[in-house]
Amino acid sequence: MKAIVTGGAGFIGSHLVDALVARGDEVVVIDSLATGTTANIEGHLATGAVTLVLADLLDDGWQDAFAGCRRVYHVAADPDVRASAGAAYHMYRQNVDATVRVLEAMREHGVKEFAFTSTSTVYGEAAVIPTLEDYSPMVPISIYGATKLADEAMISAYAATYGMTAWVFRFANIIGERSNHGVIWDFVHKLRDRPDRLEILGDGKQVKSYLEVTACIEGILYAIDHASGTFNFYNVGSEDWISVTEIADVIVDEMGLAGVAYDFTGGDRGWVGDVPKMQLGVEKTKALGWVPPVNSRQSVQRAVRSLLDALD
């Protein structure tokens, strides 16, 4: 099929592009390259398997690419949860306005299938852990989480109003090759600059679920292939969690360091809007037949090794 991937030159988007090309799809990537890079998809561009439309979704000119398209994978977003507290309107524009513009382009060109990358932060500080998809009330505590929840509402309404089929995926922390932000990136770069000490935001006891990116892509494509509803929503993550201090320990070990002192900034969370405990229930994807193939620690180890390889 002809598929569009917004944000397809970014971290998660480029891995999705890899999988779609492997399936034989004709892929059009729409990306502003604000956080992505053509290096992530240059092999596909060279073979002609992928076409790149260099554009910002808040501008015009990219909509014609939707002609003849069957499915849109909307991955483009500002993913910086921590920074969203200081840039609320920017986050809203990037994550809500842009999504509605994509939905409008679909409506105008008769595109009926829409897959969306959402987030565990839509649940806020859930009282039930592991948190299942039917958990309520959803009370996000970050601007980022609020924008994604607003997106989900608009997608549901567009699907019902205009006869679309939609798949929404609420991600745990997705990590791995090509990532350029997050706790692993932060810790590795801090330790390369100063191998004897590491600043850890919060108390280090924050515990969250992590999933390696290729496993994440496998899970969302499996769910799309096997789901049957009009508006489908799934958690995607591992079935356990790992603490921030344990992540630091893994990184120190993988870097071959010893005697590293940890400096904690205090408090039970790393920043305003940080959810200190998160683990998603993944029974819905398991009921379809897909089980996460790696746990949080294995995901962290793979992500650390891929980053260290890229930096060598």
N, C-alpha and C positions, 0 to 999 in steps of 0.2 A: 504494500500500500504506500501511498504518499503520506508521510507523516511530518509534522512540524515540531521542532523542539525549541522552545524559547529558552534562552540561557544555555544553549547546547555547547558552548565553548567553555563553560565553567566546570567546577568540580563534579557535581553529581550529573549535570547535563551531559558532559562529554562521555561519561561512562554509559549513560543511557544511549547516546548516539552509537557507541561501539556495539552495544547489544542489538540495536535496530538494524544497523548495517549488516551485522552477522546474520540476521533473520532475512535479509534480502529487501528491506524496505528502501524506498526512495526518500531520503531525509533532507529536509530544509532546516537549517539552523538560523534562528533569528537571535542576534546577540549584539549588544553595544560594546562588548569587550571592556566594560567598566571593571569587572572582577575576573572575567574569563580571559582566555588567550587562545589564539589560533594554533599554538603549539599543541594544545590538547586534542585537536582534530585534524592536524595537518596531513596525516597519512590518508584520511578519507577525502580531504579536499584535493589532494594530488591525484587520486584515482577517479575522481568525479562522482564518488558514491554519495558525497554530501555537498550541498550548495549552501553557501553562507550569505545571509542577508545582514549586512552591517547596519544596525538601526537600534534606536532607543524606542521602547514600546510607548513612551509618552509623546513621541513625535509621530508623524505620518509618513506613508510611503512604503511600509512593509505589508500592508493589508492585502495587496494583490497576490502575495505568495500563498494565500489561503485557497485560491482557486484550484479546484480539483483535489483538494486535500481531504483525506478521510478522518484523520485523528490528529489532535493537538496534545502534546505533552508540555504543560506550562510549568517550567522549572525556574524561569527567571524571577528573581526577587532580591531584595537586600536582606542577607541572612544574619546580619550582625545584631544579635539579641541584646548584647551589652550596650552597644552604641545607640540603640533605638530610644533609650531614655532621654538622650540629648538631642534627638532629631525626629520628633514625633511626626511632624507634617511630611518631612522627606520620606519617612518610612511608609506613611499612608499612601503617598503618591506612587512610590515604587511598587508597593505590594497590593494595594487595593485598586487604585485608578488603572494601573497597568493591566491587572487581571480583568477588569470590566471591559477595557478596550480590546483585549484578546477575545473575550466572549462576544463582543459586538461584531468583531471581524468574522467570527465563526457564523453568527446569525446571518450576516449579510451575504456570506458565500455558501451557505447551506452545509457547513461542516457540522457533523452530528456527534462526534466522539471527543471527549475531553478528559485528560488525566492531569491531576494536580498534586503537587508536592506540598503538603501541609506539615504540621509539626505537633509534637507532644505538648508544646506550651499552650495550646488552646485549652487544655484542661485546667490550667492554673495549678494551684497547690492541692492536688486531689487528696481527698480523705481516704480513698480506697486504692491500695497498691498491691499487686499490679492493677493498672487502670484500664478498664475495658472501654470499647467504643461507645457504649450506651451510658457512660458515666455522666451524671449531671449534679448540680449545675456547672456549666463551663464558665469559669471566672478567671480569664487570663490575667496575669499580674505584670506582663511586659507589653510594651507598645507593639513589639514584633508579634507576640501571640495574639493580640487583639486584631491586628491586620489580617492574620491568617484565618481567624474565626470569621471575620467579616467576609473574606473571600469564600469560605465554605458556604455561607448563607447565600451569597450571590450565585454561586455555581448551582446550588440546589434549586434556586428560583429559576434560573435560565434553563436548567434541564427540564423542569416541570412545565415551564411556559412555552418553550420552543422545541420540545420533542427531542432533546439531546440525551445522550447517555454519558454519565460522568463517573469517574473513579477518583476518590480523594484518599491520599495516603498520609497518615499522621506519623511522621518519622520520630524515632528516638535520635540519639546523637549519631549521625552518619559520618564515618571517618575513613581515611585511606589515601591511596595514591592520588595526587593532584590537588589535595586540599591545601588551602593557603590561609586558613584561620582556625581558631579553636584552641582548646587546652593543649593538645599535643604539639601543635605548631608553636604555641607560646612557650611551653616548657623547653622544647628542644633548642629553640633560639636563645632563650635565657641561659641555658646551660652551656651552649657554645660560647657565649660571651663571658660567662663566669662559671666555671665548672665546679666551684666549691660551695656555692650557695644558690638556693632557688626560692624565689618569692612565690607563695601559693595564696591566691585570693580566697578569703574566707577561712574556715578552720580545717579544711582538708577532709572533712567528714561528709561532704556532699557526695551522694551516691546516685548514679544514673546508669541507664542502659546505653550501650554503644554497639553499633553494627557496622561491619566493614562494607564499603560502598558497593562492591560487585555483588555481595549477597543481597543488599538492598534492592539493586536493580533486578536481580533474579526474582525477588519476592513480588515486586510491583507488576512485572510482566506476567508472572504466573497468575496473580490475582485478576488482572485484566482478562486474561485468556479464559478464566474459569468462573468469573462472577456473572450473575444473570440479572441483576437489578437495573433500574434506571439511574438511581443515585446511590452509589456504592461507597462505603468509607471503611478503611482498614488501618489498624495500627501496624507499623513495620518496625521491628526492633528485635533485640536478642531476648532471651528468657531469663536474664539475670541482670545484675548491675555490678559496678565497680566504683570504688571511692576515688576522689581526686588524689589523695595521698598514695593509693595503690597505683594509680596511673604514673605518678612521679617516680615511684619505685621501679616500675617497668622501664621507664625511659632511662633512668640512671643505670640500670642493669644493661640495657641494650647499647648504651653509649660507653660502657666499660668504665664507668666512674665509681669512685668510692669515697666515703666520708663526706658526702654532700649534706650541708645543713639546710633544713627547711625553715623558711621564715613565713609564718602564717600572718595574714593581715587581720584576722579576728572576725567574729560574727559567724552566723550559721549559714551564710550565703556569700557568694563571691562578688555580687554587684546588685544594684537595684533591678528587680525583675527576674533574678535568678531563682529557679525552683530547685531547692536543695535535695529533694528526693524524687526520683522519677524512674518508674519501670512500667512499661506498657504490657497489657495483656494481649497476646497474639493468637487467641483461640480462633478468631474468625479466619485468619489465613491458614491456620492449621486444619480447620474444618474443610477448607478448599483442597487441602493436600500439600500445602507448603509449610515446611518447618525450618526456622532459621538454622543454617548450617554451622554457624560459629557462635561462641558466646562473647561476652564483653571483653574479657581478658585477651582472648585470641584475636579479637578485632583490634584491640589496642596494640598488641604486639606487631601485627601485620602493618598497621598504619605507621607505627614508629619506624619499622625497618624500611618501609617504602620512602618515608621522608628522609631518613638518614642516607639511603642510597641516592636520592635525588640531590642531596646537598654535597655529596662526595665528589 
